[in-house]
């Protein structure tokens, strides 16, 4: 299913990014129309015209983040179809992308984890977070199937859980050598799941 990125190609994009930066720095409670306007460098009226409520602003930003992150994962996994699959090359790309993202856009990824916690407290966020996890799983499942997994769905769930945990740990306690360590750990996990084919 192709998703349309909220705010893509128009003036809503900086609003979505500004909202995510605020969520990453202050949590969902930090989001107000006025704070987003200041962060985005726009008038308060411009924000309230497109997003009547604070909830609409937060929902739009979370969907924007969902599409942005999972779109790349989907494209990577789909590119594997019909090609000889190289687990290490796939992991190098995936880990390299996340390593750069956490260094340059860490607040946006913190916002993703804020969304996970929000979903634990409030049903209104569970749909978007559920889509997030499902897209991650589908992407990993395609890759692991291409790599020879006998149980790609179950293995993808384990892989995604490990990936999410490693990213959260790096956000909470940044450490040097993260990219190398993460790639090695995920490769070891895949080898244990699908065997010598990895």
Rosetta constraint file for C-alpha pairs under 8 A:
AtomPair CA 3 CA 67 HARMONIC 6.73 0.50
AtomPair CA 4 CA 8 HARMONIC 7.75 0.50
AtomPair CA 4 CA 67 HARMONIC 7.48 0.50
AtomPair CA 5 CA 63 HARMONIC 7.64 0.50
AtomPair CA 5 CA 64 HARMONIC 5.75 0.50
AtomPair CA 5 CA 67 HARMONIC 5.71 0.50
AtomPair CA 5 CA 68 HARMONIC 7.11 0.50
AtomPair CA 6 CA 12 HARMONIC 7.45 0.50
AtomPair CA 6 CA 13 HARMONIC 7.24 0.50
AtomPair CA 6 CA 16 HARMONIC 7.98 0.50
AtomPair CA 6 CA 60 HARMONIC 6.67 0.50
AtomPair CA 6 CA 61 HARMONIC 7.91 0.50
AtomPair CA 6 CA 63 HARMONIC 6.94 0.50
AtomPair CA 6 CA 64 HARMONIC 5.28 0.50
AtomPair CA 7 CA 11 HARMONIC 6.66 0.50
AtomPair CA 7 CA 12 HARMONIC 4.23 0.50
AtomPair CA 7 CA 13 HARMONIC 4.20 0.50
AtomPair CA 7 CA 14 HARMONIC 7.87 0.50
AtomPair CA 7 CA 15 HARMONIC 7.97 0.50
AtomPair CA 7 CA 16 HARMONIC 6.95 0.50
AtomPair CA 7 CA 64 HARMONIC 7.37 0.50
AtomPair CA 8 CA 12 HARMONIC 7.24 0.50
AtomPair CA 8 CA 13 HARMONIC 5.70 0.50
AtomPair CA 9 CA 13 HARMONIC 7.04 0.50
AtomPair CA 11 CA 15 HARMONIC 7.32 0.50
AtomPair CA 12 CA 16 HARMONIC 6.26 0.50
AtomPair CA 13 CA 17 HARMONIC 6.25 0.50
AtomPair CA 14 CA 18 HARMONIC 5.91 0.50
AtomPair CA 14 CA 40 HARMONIC 5.94 0.50
AtomPair CA 15 CA 19 HARMONIC 6.12 0.50
AtomPair CA 15 CA 36 HARMONIC 6.76 0.50
AtomPair CA 15 CA 37 HARMONIC 7.56 0.50
AtomPair CA 15 CA 40 HARMONIC 5.80 0.50
AtomPair CA 15 CA 47 HARMONIC 7.49 0.50
AtomPair CA 16 CA 20 HARMONIC 6.29 0.50
AtomPair CA 16 CA 57 HARMONIC 7.75 0.50
AtomPair CA 16 CA 60 HARMONIC 6.83 0.50
AtomPair CA 16 CA 61 HARMONIC 4.70 0.50
AtomPair CA 16 CA 64 HARMONIC 6.65 0.50
AtomPair CA 17 CA 21 HARMONIC 6.22 0.50
AtomPair CA 17 CA 40 HARMONIC 7.99 0.50
AtomPair CA 17 CA 61 HARMONIC 7.09 0.50
AtomPair CA 17 CA 108 HARMONIC 7.86 0.50
AtomPair CA 18 CA 22 HARMONIC 6.32 0.50
AtomPair CA 18 CA 36 HARMONIC 5.86 0.50
AtomPair CA 18 CA 39 HARMONIC 5.56 0.50
AtomPair CA 18 CA 40 HARMONIC 5.38 0.50
AtomPair CA 19 CA 23 HARMONIC 6.22 0.50
AtomPair CA 19 CA 31 HARMONIC 6.70 0.50
AtomPair CA 19 CA 36 HARMONIC 5.69 0.50
AtomPair CA 19 CA 39 HARMONIC 7.94 0.50
AtomPair CA 19 CA 57 HARMONIC 7.48 0.50
AtomPair CA 19 CA 58 HARMONIC 7.08 0.50
AtomPair CA 19 CA 61 HARMONIC 6.16 0.50
AtomPair CA 20 CA 24 HARMONIC 6.02 0.50
AtomPair CA 20 CA 61 HARMONIC 6.11 0.50
AtomPair CA 20 CA 62 HARMONIC 7.51 0.50
AtomPair CA 20 CA 65 HARMONIC 7.78 0.50
AtomPair CA 20 CA 107 HARMONIC 7.29 0.50
AtomPair CA 20 CA 108 HARMONIC 5.39 0.50
AtomPair CA 20 CA 111 HARMONIC 5.89 0.50
AtomPair CA 21 CA 25 HARMONIC 6.22 0.50
AtomPair CA 21 CA 107 HARMONIC 5.47 0.50
AtomPair CA 21 CA 108 HARMONIC 5.59 0.50
AtomPair CA 21 CA 111 HARMONIC 7.32 0.50
AtomPair CA 22 CA 26 HARMONIC 5.70 0.50
AtomPair CA 22 CA 27 HARMONIC 6.88 0.50
AtomPair CA 22 CA 28 HARMONIC 7.85 0.50
AtomPair CA 22 CA 30 HARMONIC 6.40 0.50
AtomPair CA 22 CA 31 HARMONIC 6.32 0.50
AtomPair CA 22 CA 35 HARMONIC 7.86 0.50
AtomPair CA 22 CA 36 HARMONIC 7.42 0.50
AtomPair CA 22 CA 39 HARMONIC 7.95 0.50
AtomPair CA 22 CA 107 HARMONIC 7.90 0.50
AtomPair CA 23 CA 27 HARMONIC 4.22 0.50
AtomPair CA 23 CA 28 HARMONIC 5.11 0.50
AtomPair CA 23 CA 29 HARMONIC 7.76 0.50
AtomPair CA 23 CA 30 HARMONIC 6.46 0.50
AtomPair CA 23 CA 31 HARMONIC 6.56 0.50
AtomPair CA 23 CA 107 HARMONIC 7.60 0.50
AtomPair CA 23 CA 108 HARMONIC 7.67 0.50
AtomPair CA 23 CA 110 HARMONIC 7.69 0.50
AtomPair CA 23 CA 111 HARMONIC 5.15 0.50
AtomPair CA 23 CA 114 HARMONIC 7.22 0.50
AtomPair CA 24 CA 106 HARMONIC 7.77 0.50
AtomPair CA 24 CA 107 HARMONIC 4.20 0.50
AtomPair CA 24 CA 108 HARMONIC 5.58 0.50
AtomPair CA 24 CA 109 HARMONIC 7.08 0.50
AtomPair CA 24 CA 110 HARMONIC 4.79 0.50
AtomPair CA 24 CA 111 HARMONIC 4.22 0.50
AtomPair CA 24 CA 112 HARMONIC 7.93 0.50
AtomPair CA 24 CA 114 HARMONIC 7.33 0.50
AtomPair CA 25 CA 107 HARMONIC 6.11 0.50
AtomPair CA 25 CA 110 HARMONIC 7.83 0.50
AtomPair CA 25 CA 111 HARMONIC 7.94 0.50
AtomPair CA 26 CA 30 HARMONIC 5.04 0.50
AtomPair CA 26 CA 31 HARMONIC 7.91 0.50
AtomPair CA 27 CA 31 HARMONIC 7.53 0.50
AtomPair CA 27 CA 111 HARMONIC 7.16 0.50
AtomPair CA 27 CA 114 HARMONIC 6.37 0.50
AtomPair CA 28 CA 58 HARMONIC 7.60 0.50
AtomPair CA 28 CA 114 HARMONIC 7.15 0.50
AtomPair CA 30 CA 35 HARMONIC 7.75 0.50
AtomPair CA 31 CA 35 HARMONIC 6.43 0.50
AtomPair CA 31 CA 36 HARMONIC 6.81 0.50
AtomPair CA 31 CA 54 HARMONIC 7.20 0.50
AtomPair CA 31 CA 58 HARMONIC 7.47 0.50
AtomPair CA 32 CA 36 HARMONIC 6.20 0.50
AtomPair CA 32 CA 54 HARMONIC 6.27 0.50
AtomPair CA 33 CA 37 HARMONIC 6.10 0.50
AtomPair CA 33 CA 44 HARMONIC 6.56 0.50
AtomPair CA 33 CA 47 HARMONIC 6.32 0.50
AtomPair CA 33 CA 48 HARMONIC 6.65 0.50
AtomPair CA 33 CA 54 HARMONIC 6.72 0.50
AtomPair CA 34 CA 38 HARMONIC 6.26 0.50
AtomPair CA 34 CA 44 HARMONIC 5.82 0.50
AtomPair CA 35 CA 39 HARMONIC 6.16 0.50
AtomPair CA 36 CA 40 HARMONIC 5.94 0.50
AtomPair CA 36 CA 47 HARMONIC 7.62 0.50
AtomPair CA 37 CA 41 HARMONIC 5.80 0.50
AtomPair CA 37 CA 42 HARMONIC 4.91 0.50
AtomPair CA 37 CA 43 HARMONIC 5.72 0.50
AtomPair CA 37 CA 44 HARMONIC 5.35 0.50
AtomPair CA 37 CA 46 HARMONIC 7.89 0.50
AtomPair CA 37 CA 47 HARMONIC 6.28 0.50
AtomPair CA 38 CA 42 HARMONIC 6.46 0.50
AtomPair CA 38 CA 43 HARMONIC 7.66 0.50
AtomPair CA 42 CA 46 HARMONIC 6.56 0.50
AtomPair CA 42 CA 47 HARMONIC 7.38 0.50
AtomPair CA 43 CA 47 HARMONIC 6.80 0.50
AtomPair CA 44 CA 48 HARMONIC 6.31 0.50
AtomPair CA 45 CA 49 HARMONIC 5.85 0.50
AtomPair CA 46 CA 50 HARMONIC 6.73 0.50
AtomPair CA 47 CA 51 HARMONIC 5.98 0.50
AtomPair CA 48 CA 52 HARMONIC 5.12 0.50
AtomPair CA 48 CA 53 HARMONIC 7.40 0.50
AtomPair CA 51 CA 56 HARMONIC 5.77 0.50
AtomPair CA 51 CA 57 HARMONIC 5.56 0.50
AtomPair CA 52 CA 56 HARMONIC 6.83 0.50
AtomPair CA 52 CA 57 HARMONIC 7.88 0.50
AtomPair CA 53 CA 57 HARMONIC 6.50 0.50
AtomPair CA 54 CA 58 HARMONIC 6.29 0.50
AtomPair CA 55 CA 59 HARMONIC 5.96 0.50
AtomPair CA 56 CA 60 HARMONIC 5.96 0.50
AtomPair CA 57 CA 61 HARMONIC 6.24 0.50
AtomPair CA 58 CA 62 HARMONIC 6.16 0.50
AtomPair CA 59 CA 63 HARMONIC 6.18 0.50
AtomPair CA 59 CA 125 HARMONIC 7.76 0.50
AtomPair CA 60 CA 64 HARMONIC 6.08 0.50
AtomPair CA 61 CA 65 HARMONIC 6.23 0.50
AtomPair CA 62 CA 66 HARMONIC 6.13 0.50
AtomPair CA 62 CA 112 HARMONIC 7.45 0.50
AtomPair CA 62 CA 115 HARMONIC 7.23 0.50
AtomPair CA 62 CA 128 HARMONIC 7.35 0.50
AtomPair CA 63 CA 67 HARMONIC 6.18 0.50
AtomPair CA 63 CA 128 HARMONIC 6.66 0.50
AtomPair CA 64 CA 68 HARMONIC 6.12 0.50
AtomPair CA 65 CA 69 HARMONIC 6.11 0.50
AtomPair CA 65 CA 108 HARMONIC 7.75 0.50
AtomPair CA 65 CA 112 HARMONIC 7.38 0.50
AtomPair CA 66 CA 70 HARMONIC 5.90 0.50
AtomPair CA 66 CA 71 HARMONIC 7.91 0.50
AtomPair CA 66 CA 128 HARMONIC 7.61 0.50
AtomPair CA 66 CA 131 HARMONIC 7.92 0.50
AtomPair CA 66 CA 132 HARMONIC 5.89 0.50
AtomPair CA 67 CA 71 HARMONIC 5.41 0.50
AtomPair CA 68 CA 72 HARMONIC 6.87 0.50
AtomPair CA 69 CA 73 HARMONIC 6.77 0.50
AtomPair CA 70 CA 74 HARMONIC 6.00 0.50
AtomPair CA 70 CA 132 HARMONIC 7.06 0.50
AtomPair CA 70 CA 135 HARMONIC 6.16 0.50
AtomPair CA 70 CA 136 HARMONIC 6.43 0.50
AtomPair CA 71 CA 75 HARMONIC 6.16 0.50
AtomPair CA 72 CA 76 HARMONIC 6.17 0.50
AtomPair CA 73 CA 77 HARMONIC 6.18 0.50
AtomPair CA 73 CA 94 HARMONIC 7.99 0.50
AtomPair CA 73 CA 136 HARMONIC 7.06 0.50
AtomPair CA 73 CA 139 HARMONIC 5.94 0.50
AtomPair CA 74 CA 78 HARMONIC 5.96 0.50
AtomPair CA 74 CA 135 HARMONIC 7.43 0.50
AtomPair CA 74 CA 138 HARMONIC 7.89 0.50
AtomPair CA 74 CA 139 HARMONIC 5.30 0.50
AtomPair CA 75 CA 79 HARMONIC 6.08 0.50
AtomPair CA 76 CA 80 HARMONIC 6.84 0.50
AtomPair CA 76 CA 139 HARMONIC 7.85 0.50
AtomPair CA 77 CA 81 HARMONIC 7.41 0.50
AtomPair CA 77 CA 139 HARMONIC 5.33 0.50
AtomPair CA 77 CA 140 HARMONIC 7.05 0.50
AtomPair CA 77 CA 142 HARMONIC 5.83 0.50
AtomPair CA 77 CA 143 HARMONIC 5.51 0.50
AtomPair CA 78 CA 139 HARMONIC 7.78 0.50
AtomPair CA 78 CA 142 HARMONIC 7.30 0.50
AtomPair CA 79 CA 83 HARMONIC 7.77 0.50
AtomPair CA 80 CA 84 HARMONIC 7.48 0.50
AtomPair CA 80 CA 85 HARMONIC 6.36 0.50
AtomPair CA 80 CA 142 HARMONIC 7.84 0.50
AtomPair CA 80 CA 143 HARMONIC 6.77 0.50
AtomPair CA 80 CA 146 HARMONIC 7.07 0.50
AtomPair CA 81 CA 142 HARMONIC 7.97 0.50
AtomPair CA 81 CA 146 HARMONIC 7.19 0.50
AtomPair CA 84 CA 146 HARMONIC 7.98 0.50
AtomPair CA 85 CA 143 HARMONIC 7.91 0.50
AtomPair CA 85 CA 146 HARMONIC 5.95 0.50
AtomPair CA 85 CA 147 HARMONIC 5.85 0.50
AtomPair CA 86 CA 90 HARMONIC 6.28 0.50
AtomPair CA 86 CA 147 HARMONIC 7.26 0.50
AtomPair CA 86 CA 198 HARMONIC 7.79 0.50
AtomPair CA 87 CA 91 HARMONIC 6.11 0.50
AtomPair CA 87 CA 147 HARMONIC 6.55 0.50
AtomPair CA 87 CA 187 HARMONIC 7.59 0.50
AtomPair CA 87 CA 198 HARMONIC 6.05 0.50
AtomPair CA 88 CA 92 HARMONIC 5.97 0.50
AtomPair CA 88 CA 187 HARMONIC 7.03 0.50
AtomPair CA 89 CA 93 HARMONIC 6.28 0.50
AtomPair CA 90 CA 94 HARMONIC 6.19 0.50
AtomPair CA 91 CA 95 HARMONIC 5.76 0.50
AtomPair CA 91 CA 183 HARMONIC 6.22 0.50
AtomPair CA 91 CA 186 HARMONIC 7.64 0.50
AtomPair CA 91 CA 187 HARMONIC 7.34 0.50
AtomPair CA 92 CA 96 HARMONIC 5.71 0.50
AtomPair CA 92 CA 183 HARMONIC 6.59 0.50
AtomPair CA 93 CA 97 HARMONIC 6.09 0.50
AtomPair CA 94 CA 98 HARMONIC 6.40 0.50
AtomPair CA 95 CA 99 HARMONIC 5.94 0.50
AtomPair CA 95 CA 179 HARMONIC 6.21 0.50
AtomPair CA 95 CA 182 HARMONIC 6.99 0.50
AtomPair CA 95 CA 183 HARMONIC 6.20 0.50
AtomPair CA 96 CA 100 HARMONIC 6.26 0.50
AtomPair CA 96 CA 179 HARMONIC 6.61 0.50
AtomPair CA 97 CA 101 HARMONIC 6.12 0.50
AtomPair CA 98 CA 102 HARMONIC 6.03 0.50
AtomPair CA 98 CA 167 HARMONIC 7.97 0.50
AtomPair CA 99 CA 103 HARMONIC 6.41 0.50
AtomPair CA 99 CA 178 HARMONIC 7.47 0.50
AtomPair CA 99 CA 179 HARMONIC 5.93 0.50
AtomPair CA 100 CA 104 HARMONIC 6.19 0.50
AtomPair CA 101 CA 105 HARMONIC 5.16 0.50
AtomPair CA 101 CA 106 HARMONIC 6.43 0.50
AtomPair CA 101 CA 109 HARMONIC 8.00 0.50
AtomPair CA 102 CA 106 HARMONIC 4.31 0.50
AtomPair CA 102 CA 109 HARMONIC 7.05 0.50
AtomPair CA 102 CA 171 HARMONIC 7.09 0.50
AtomPair CA 105 CA 109 HARMONIC 6.91 0.50
AtomPair CA 106 CA 110 HARMONIC 6.20 0.50
AtomPair CA 106 CA 171 HARMONIC 7.08 0.50
AtomPair CA 107 CA 111 HARMONIC 6.17 0.50
AtomPair CA 108 CA 112 HARMONIC 6.68 0.50
AtomPair CA 109 CA 113 HARMONIC 6.77 0.50
AtomPair CA 110 CA 114 HARMONIC 6.27 0.50
AtomPair CA 110 CA 171 HARMONIC 7.23 0.50
AtomPair CA 111 CA 115 HARMONIC 6.24 0.50
AtomPair CA 112 CA 116 HARMONIC 6.54 0.50
AtomPair CA 113 CA 117 HARMONIC 6.39 0.50
AtomPair CA 113 CA 168 HARMONIC 7.73 0.50
AtomPair CA 114 CA 118 HARMONIC 6.06 0.50
AtomPair CA 115 CA 119 HARMONIC 6.13 0.50
AtomPair CA 115 CA 125 HARMONIC 7.06 0.50
AtomPair CA 115 CA 129 HARMONIC 6.92 0.50
AtomPair CA 116 CA 120 HARMONIC 6.52 0.50
AtomPair CA 116 CA 129 HARMONIC 6.30 0.50
AtomPair CA 117 CA 121 HARMONIC 6.58 0.50
AtomPair CA 118 CA 122 HARMONIC 5.83 0.50
AtomPair CA 118 CA 125 HARMONIC 6.43 0.50
AtomPair CA 119 CA 123 HARMONIC 5.87 0.50
AtomPair CA 119 CA 124 HARMONIC 7.04 0.50
AtomPair CA 119 CA 125 HARMONIC 4.64 0.50
AtomPair CA 119 CA 126 HARMONIC 4.76 0.50
AtomPair CA 119 CA 129 HARMONIC 6.84 0.50
AtomPair CA 120 CA 126 HARMONIC 7.58 0.50
AtomPair CA 122 CA 126 HARMONIC 7.31 0.50
AtomPair CA 123 CA 127 HARMONIC 7.79 0.50
AtomPair CA 125 CA 129 HARMONIC 6.29 0.50
AtomPair CA 126 CA 130 HARMONIC 5.70 0.50
AtomPair CA 127 CA 131 HARMONIC 6.23 0.50
AtomPair CA 128 CA 132 HARMONIC 6.27 0.50
AtomPair CA 129 CA 133 HARMONIC 6.38 0.50
AtomPair CA 130 CA 134 HARMONIC 6.09 0.50
AtomPair CA 131 CA 135 HARMONIC 6.02 0.50
AtomPair CA 132 CA 136 HARMONIC 6.29 0.50
AtomPair CA 133 CA 137 HARMONIC 6.07 0.50
AtomPair CA 134 CA 138 HARMONIC 6.06 0.50
AtomPair CA 135 CA 139 HARMONIC 6.06 0.50
AtomPair CA 136 CA 140 HARMONIC 6.22 0.50
AtomPair CA 136 CA 160 HARMONIC 6.67 0.50
AtomPair CA 137 CA 141 HARMONIC 5.88 0.50
AtomPair CA 137 CA 153 HARMONIC 7.42 0.50
AtomPair CA 137 CA 156 HARMONIC 5.54 0.50
AtomPair CA 137 CA 157 HARMONIC 5.91 0.50
AtomPair CA 137 CA 160 HARMONIC 6.37 0.50
AtomPair CA 138 CA 142 HARMONIC 6.24 0.50
AtomPair CA 138 CA 153 HARMONIC 7.84 0.50
AtomPair CA 138 CA 156 HARMONIC 7.59 0.50
AtomPair CA 139 CA 143 HARMONIC 6.51 0.50
AtomPair CA 140 CA 144 HARMONIC 6.02 0.50
AtomPair CA 140 CA 156 HARMONIC 5.16 0.50
AtomPair CA 140 CA 159 HARMONIC 7.33 0.50
AtomPair CA 140 CA 160 HARMONIC 7.22 0.50
AtomPair CA 141 CA 145 HARMONIC 5.91 0.50
AtomPair CA 141 CA 152 HARMONIC 5.11 0.50
AtomPair CA 141 CA 153 HARMONIC 5.49 0.50
AtomPair CA 141 CA 155 HARMONIC 7.39 0.50
AtomPair CA 141 CA 156 HARMONIC 4.93 0.50
AtomPair CA 142 CA 146 HARMONIC 6.20 0.50
AtomPair CA 142 CA 152 HARMONIC 7.55 0.50
AtomPair CA 143 CA 147 HARMONIC 6.21 0.50
AtomPair CA 144 CA 148 HARMONIC 6.34 0.50
AtomPair CA 144 CA 149 HARMONIC 5.48 0.50
AtomPair CA 144 CA 152 HARMONIC 5.62 0.50
AtomPair CA 144 CA 155 HARMONIC 7.45 0.50
AtomPair CA 144 CA 156 HARMONIC 6.88 0.50
AtomPair CA 145 CA 149 HARMONIC 5.05 0.50
AtomPair CA 145 CA 150 HARMONIC 7.42 0.50
AtomPair CA 145 CA 151 HARMONIC 7.87 0.50
AtomPair CA 145 CA 152 HARMONIC 5.28 0.50
AtomPair CA 147 CA 194 HARMONIC 7.73 0.50
AtomPair CA 147 CA 197 HARMONIC 6.85 0.50
AtomPair CA 147 CA 198 HARMONIC 6.44 0.50
AtomPair CA 148 CA 194 HARMONIC 6.46 0.50
AtomPair CA 148 CA 197 HARMONIC 6.43 0.50
AtomPair CA 148 CA 198 HARMONIC 7.75 0.50
AtomPair CA 149 CA 155 HARMONIC 7.47 0.50
AtomPair CA 149 CA 193 HARMONIC 7.27 0.50
AtomPair CA 149 CA 194 HARMONIC 4.84 0.50
AtomPair CA 150 CA 194 HARMONIC 6.92 0.50
AtomPair CA 151 CA 155 HARMONIC 6.01 0.50
AtomPair CA 152 CA 156 HARMONIC 5.77 0.50
AtomPair CA 153 CA 157 HARMONIC 6.35 0.50
AtomPair CA 154 CA 158 HARMONIC 6.52 0.50
AtomPair CA 155 CA 159 HARMONIC 6.12 0.50
AtomPair CA 155 CA 193 HARMONIC 6.54 0.50
AtomPair CA 156 CA 160 HARMONIC 6.01 0.50
AtomPair CA 157 CA 161 HARMONIC 6.18 0.50
AtomPair CA 158 CA 162 HARMONIC 6.26 0.50
AtomPair CA 159 CA 163 HARMONIC 6.13 0.50
AtomPair CA 159 CA 186 HARMONIC 7.47 0.50
AtomPair CA 159 CA 189 HARMONIC 7.48 0.50
AtomPair CA 159 CA 190 HARMONIC 7.54 0.50
AtomPair CA 160 CA 164 HARMONIC 6.04 0.50
AtomPair CA 161 CA 165 HARMONIC 6.17 0.50
AtomPair CA 162 CA 166 HARMONIC 6.16 0.50
AtomPair CA 162 CA 186 HARMONIC 7.67 0.50
AtomPair CA 163 CA 167 HARMONIC 6.22 0.50
AtomPair CA 163 CA 186 HARMONIC 7.64 0.50
AtomPair CA 164 CA 168 HARMONIC 6.16 0.50
AtomPair CA 165 CA 169 HARMONIC 6.16 0.50
AtomPair CA 166 CA 170 HARMONIC 6.25 0.50
AtomPair CA 166 CA 182 HARMONIC 7.20 0.50
AtomPair CA 167 CA 171 HARMONIC 6.22 0.50
AtomPair CA 168 CA 172 HARMONIC 6.14 0.50
AtomPair CA 169 CA 173 HARMONIC 5.84 0.50
AtomPair CA 169 CA 174 HARMONIC 7.45 0.50
AtomPair CA 170 CA 174 HARMONIC 4.60 0.50
AtomPair CA 170 CA 175 HARMONIC 6.66 0.50
AtomPair CA 170 CA 178 HARMONIC 7.39 0.50
AtomPair CA 174 CA 178 HARMONIC 7.92 0.50
AtomPair CA 177 CA 181 HARMONIC 6.06 0.50
AtomPair CA 178 CA 182 HARMONIC 5.78 0.50
AtomPair CA 179 CA 183 HARMONIC 6.13 0.50
AtomPair CA 180 CA 184 HARMONIC 6.18 0.50
AtomPair CA 181 CA 185 HARMONIC 6.05 0.50
AtomPair CA 182 CA 186 HARMONIC 6.04 0.50
AtomPair CA 183 CA 187 HARMONIC 6.00 0.50
AtomPair CA 184 CA 188 HARMONIC 6.12 0.50
AtomPair CA 185 CA 189 HARMONIC 6.21 0.50
AtomPair CA 186 CA 190 HARMONIC 6.18 0.50
AtomPair CA 187 CA 191 HARMONIC 6.12 0.50
AtomPair CA 187 CA 198 HARMONIC 7.93 0.50
AtomPair CA 188 CA 192 HARMONIC 6.19 0.50
AtomPair CA 189 CA 193 HARMONIC 6.24 0.50
AtomPair CA 190 CA 194 HARMONIC 5.97 0.50
AtomPair CA 190 CA 195 HARMONIC 7.57 0.50
AtomPair CA 190 CA 198 HARMONIC 6.83 0.50
AtomPair CA 191 CA 195 HARMONIC 4.83 0.50
AtomPair CA 191 CA 196 HARMONIC 6.38 0.50
AtomPair CA 191 CA 197 HARMONIC 7.56 0.50
AtomPair CA 191 CA 198 HARMONIC 5.31 0.50
AtomPair CA 194 CA 198 HARMONIC 6.66 0.50
